[in-house]
Amino acid sequence: MKGWLQRFMSGRYGFDRFSGFLSVCSLVLVVLGALFSPVLYWLGLILLGYCYFRILSRNIQKRYHENLKYLELEGKVTGWFATKKVRFQQRKQYHYYRCPHCGQQLRVPRGRGKISITCPKCGTQFIKKS
């Protein structure tokens, strides 16, 4: 009896970040479905089934690549929010402008009046109020 779970899970993929995300989403959908719509309930159960399928899968390479894609997408989303948080924290010290030629974001200190800004990427100069 001892170690049967370890023997059962041997050679299987197991739990990763994507599985954790799927399990939390399925829990939220099941709760919302129980309160509002049976469609959300069944969608949550299907998502939970897929989560267990991934955990118990023996195709480790494919599950690993799925997790890498999820982590890449998660990094983009969390990076976007981190950028917004930093810009919000620095809103009293800096203005943010985009270069009209290449679209590069530029940070300029506030309170300097009208200044000429040179884009470090393309070299375009433009005048803005800081």
PyMOL commands that set and color helices and strands:
alter all, ss='L'
color gray80, all
select helices_A, chain A and resi 4-9+17-35+38-56+60-89
alter helices_A, ss='H'
color red, helices_A
select strands_A, chain A and resi 94-98+105-109+114-118+125-129
alter strands_A, ss='S'
color yellow, strands_A
deselect
rebuild
show_as cartoon
